[in-house]
Amino acid sequence: MRMQVEKRFTGFILLQITMGTINVNGCSVCAAGKENYTTFNTKIGRKNVKRMQYDYRTLEGELFSCIGTNLEDCRRKRNEWISKNNLKRN
């Protein structure tokens, strides 16, 4: 797994993210009907927090991607997205 450091300015908070990647050249490598996820640590203000990057691709090829506090949070967001869009799960 390749380590990647990314700095982003979002509003008034500078995020520095050090994480393993689940993407190649910025594109998700998630196969149809599968999920990929990785955790990363970031600093928001002075506080260090752990977050999860999550990708899920439906059998039809639709990609869902989110950042959550843990895997259960990401899967809950995915299930809401699937229900809202009437998509099939594997």
N, C-alpha and C positions, 0 to 999 in steps of 0.2 A: 504494500500500500504506500503510495506516494504522499508525503506530507506537503501541505500547502499553507502558506501564510497569506492572508488577505486583509487589507485595511480598507474600511468603508466609513464614510462620513454620512450618518443618517440623522438629520435634524441637528440636535446639539450634542449627540453622543458619537464618539469615535469608537468603532468596533474593530478590534484586532482579533481575527479568527485564525487559530491554528488547528487544522483538521486533516484527517484522512479523506481522500476524495472518493466519491461514488460517480464521478463524471469524467469523461475524457474530452479534452478540448472544450469544456463548457457544456457538453451534451450528455444527457443521462444515458447510462448504459443498462438501464433496467429492461429486462425482457418482458414480453407480454404475459400477464397473469402473475407477475412476481413483484416483490418489494425489495428495495435496497435502503439501508439506513446506516448512518454513522453519527457518532457523538463528537462534539467539539466544545471547547471552552472559550469563552469570550469575556471581555471585561466591559461592563456597562457602568459608566461612571467610575467609581472605585471598587465596585463589587464584582468578583469573579463568579460567573454563572456557567452552568453546563446546559447545553442545548443539543437537540438532535435534528439532523437533516434527514428527510424521509422522501423517498420516491416510490410511486406505485404506478404500474402500467396495466390498464385493463386488457382483457382478451381482444377488444376491438382496437387497441393501440393508443387509447387516450392516456396521457400522462398526468398524474397528480403529484405535486411536489409541495412540501411544506416544511416549516421549522416548528418544532414543539419542545416542550419541557422534558418529555419522556416518550417512550414508544407507545404507551397506551393513549396519550394525548394525540399523537400523530395518527394512530389508527382510528380514533374517534372522529377526527377531522376528515379522514379518508372516507369513513362510512357515511358521514353526513353528505359529503360530495357525491358519492355513488348514489345515495337515495335521492338527492336533489336532481341529479342528471339522469336518473333511471338507467344506470349502466349495470352490466353483469359483472359479478365477481367470479374468480376462479373457484 
